[in-house]
């Protein structure tokens, strides 16, 4: 099946936004992607960064570099609680918000209702503040999971949204909340939609671990790598620093109410990924084959045509990014 033809990026108007000299709130900013975003905000001249994170999978240590780079305030609190956000906005004159608060996809199998609710509630809490004029602009982080498995490739922004988990369904609902508030109240908000991020700082501890750090940790600790299903399921892996730079570049120009994929326009099969990790780490032992995961997405191969029409997007080659990632975990798990 081919993609719809009415996604011509050349017809999109441009917005003009900046984080330079701005006070920025990052929900979920002590997490994997969030902490890298905080680092990049200081590179780009943010005057102050405020982080709210309940540390569900986040870690204050992820903000060590940011604390050295600029003025960071971390609130160990929950953006799902409206009064917690109220207190932050009372204490800080926030200009821009990056909404990255979520709970890991795997958590939706443990507590499906809460995984859904977190995505929706945080977005609504922020949008209610924005429509009252508390802050000017918001960049909302969505996820490739909203698309489900590809019905055509590469998957562009017009691909049907077909969530297969309550995590993804909550993300769809949050995206639609952003779009509806833009339409109803003319708030300045846009949506970036990263595909499968990898890199340093990603959680390695089950049951909420990413596949790359989880596999590396098993190898480093004399465990056994695993493949769920036949391993032919594919992911579009994006190095985390590529994602945050692209998100900030896109935020500067993405039209209000629009969404954009952040992807490599490529795909890697899970079995191939596990083999690459094993080869890089010199592991020659057994690989366990486990039953397929329920509701697992079969194929992710995204189009980044719209992103490339908006910004100059540079992709870290996967083998290079994987090497950097595994080296970082090796230093963490077994020392340099």
N, C-alpha and C positions, 0 to 999 in steps of 0.2 A: 504494500500500500504506500502511495506517495503522500508527501506532506501537503496540507492545504496551501494554496497559492497566494493568500492575502496577508502574508507576514513580511511585507517588503520594508526592510529597515530604513531605506532612504526616505520614506514618507513620514517618519516619526519626527515630531518637534523635539526640541532640546530644552532641558531645564538647566539652571546654573546654580549650583550649590557648592559650599566649601566647608571644610572642617578647620581651616586655618584660623587661629585666634578664637575658636569657638569652645564653649563648654559642652562636653559630650557625655551623655549617659549611655552605657552599654549594659543591657540586661544579659545575664549569662556571661559576663566578661572575664570570669576566672576559669572558664572552660577551655577546651581545645582550640576551637576556631576563635572564640571570643578573646582569649588572651593574645593571640597573634594580631588580631584587629587592634587591640589596645596599643600594642607596640607600634603598629604602623600609624596610628593616629598621632602619636608624638613625633614620628618622622615627618608627618605632614603639618605639624605646627599647631595642633590642638592646644589650647591654653590650659585646659583642665579635663580630666577624664574621671567620671564617677562610675563605679561598677556596683551593680547589685547582683548577687549570686548566692543562692542557698547552699552551694557547694554539694549539690546532689552528685554530680560527677566532676565539678570544678575543683580547683586546688589553688589556694593562695600563692603557692610557690610558682605557679605559672605567671604571676605578675611581678616576679623579681626584677626582670629587665625593665619593665615599665616603671616601677618605682624609682629605678636609677635614672630613667630618662626624663621624667616629668612629674607633674602633680597628679597623683592617683589617690582616690578615696574609695576604699572597698567597704561596702555594706554587706555583711553576711545576713541576708534577709531574702524575702521571697516576693518577687514581682507579681505573684498571683494575689497577694494581699494588697488591696487598694490603698489602705492606710499606710502601708510601708512605702509605696510610691509617693503618696501625698507628702510624707515626711521628707523624702529626698528632694522633691520639687520645692518644698518650703525652705530647705537649707541651701539649695544650689540653684543658680539662675541658668538653667539648661537651655541650650540653643538647638541641639540636634540629638536624636535618639537612634541608636542601632539596637534593634530588638533581636536578640539571639537566645533568649531564654527558652529552654525546652527540656524535655527528658528523653533519654536515649530510646531509639527505636525498640531495642530488645525489652525495655521496661514495659512496653505496651502488652506484652504477653503475660506479665506479672500483675499489672494493675491497669487494665485497658481503659477504664473510665478516667482515671487520673491522668494518664498519658494524653488522652484526648483533651481533657479540660485544661491542662496546663497551657497548651498551645493557644487555645481560644481565649482563656481568661486573661493571660498576660497581654495579648494583643488588644483586647477590648479595654483593659485598664489604661493602656497607653493612649489608645485612640480617643477615649473619653477626655483625658487630659489635653490631648492635642486639639480637639474641637473647641475646648474652652480657652485655648490660646496659651497654654502653659509653656509650650515649646514650638519651634517653627517647623522643623522637618524631621521625617522619620524614614529610615531605611529598614525594612522588615526582611529578615532572613527566612526564606522558605526552604524547601528541600526537593530534591529530585523524586523523593518517594511519593509526592502528590500525583505523579504520572502513572504509577504502577509499572507494569511491563510494557515495553514498546509495542504499539500497534502499527507504527511505521518508524523507519530509521532514516537519518538521525532525528531524534525527538526535538522539535522546536517548541516555542512558547505557546503555540496553538494546539499542541498535542492534547488529547483529552485527559482530563484529570480523573484518574481511576484509582483511588487509594485502596491498598489491600490490608492495611492495619489501622487500628484506631489512632496510632501516632500520626500516620499519614493523613487520615481523615481529619484530625484536629488541625493539621497544617493547612489542608485545603480550606477548612472553615476560617482559619485565621487569615489566609490570603484573601478570601472573599469578604471578610470583615474590613480589611484594609481597602479593598476596591470599593466597597459600598460607602465607607466613610468619605472617601475621595469624592464619590458621586453626590452624596447627600450634603456634605458640609464643606467641600472644597478644601480639605486639609491637604498639605503637601507631603505625600507619602509615596514611596515606590517599593518594589519587591525585587530582591535578588534571589536567585534559585541555584545554589551550588549543588553540584553532583557529589560524587563520593570522595570526601576529603581524606587525606592521609598526611602524615608528617609528625614531627616531634610534638610531645605533650598529649597525644591522644590516649585515652584511657586504655590500659592493658588488662584490667581486672574484670573477670567475668562476674555477673552475667551481662554487664553493659559494655564490654570491650569491643574495640574495633578489630577487624580481622588481622590486620598487619601487626599491631603491637601484641595482640593475643598470641599469634603464631610465633612471633619472636620470643616472647616471654616463655612459652612452652619449650622452645628449643634451648634457650639459655638456662632453664631450670630443669633440664633432663626430662621434660614432658614430651608428648607426642603431638605433632600437628594433626589437624583434622580437616576433612572436607565434608560438608553436608550436601547430600544429594550427589548428582553425577559430576558436579564441578563445571558444568558448561554454562552456568548462569554468569552473566557478564556485568561489569561495572565500569563506569567512566570515572577513573581516578584522577583527582585534581590535587596537586601539591598545595598545602594549606596557605603558604605565603602568596602563591599565585592567586588564590581565592580572595584573600583579604585585599590585596592590591587592586584586583579587578573590581571588587565590591565598592571600594572607595572611588575608583575612577568612574565606575558606572553611576554611583550615587550622585556624582557631580553633574551628570548630563541626562540621566534617565528621565523621561517624561513622567510627570505625576500620574500615579495610578497604573503605570506600566510595570511589567515584570521582565526579567532577563535571566537566561540560563548562564551559569558559569561552569564551563566544561572544557574538555580537551578535544571534543569531536573525535573520540576514539573509544575503544573498549578493551577490557582485559578479562578473560575468563578466570573464575576463581581457582580452578585447578592449575592454570598457568601461573597465577599469582603465588600460590603455595610453593610450586616448584621453583620459582625465582627466589623466594625467600630462603628456601632450603639450600639452594645452590650458593647464594651469596654468603650464607652463614656456615657453609661446609657441612650441612647436616645430610647424612646418607641413611638415616634410619627409617623406620616404618611411618607411613602416613595412614591414619585411621579414616575409614569411610563411614560416615554416620548417615542416618536417614535425613531426607530433605527437611528443611525448616518449613513450618506452616506459613503460608501466605508470602513466601519468598518471591521477590521479583526476579523474573527470568532474564530480562535483557534491559540494560541501560546503555544507550549509545546516543549522546546528545548533540544537537546542533549548537554551535556558538556563533553562528552567522550574525545574529542580531548584536551580540556583545562586540564582535569585531567591527561592526559598522559604527559602534558608539565610541570605542576606545582602542588604544594600541595594546593588545593583549598578548603577552608572552607566556608560553607554556614551558614549564620545566619538563624535560624528557622523563618518562616514567622510570626508567632504570636509574637515572641520576637522582631523582627524588627518592626513590626507594632506598638507594645506597645511603643517602644522607639520613633518612629516617632510621634505618637499621643500625647505622653507626651511633646515632644518638641513643637508641635503646641499649646498645651494647655497653656504652659508657655508663648508663644508668644501672643496668642489671649486673654487669660483671666487672665494671671498672675499665679505665682506659689502658 
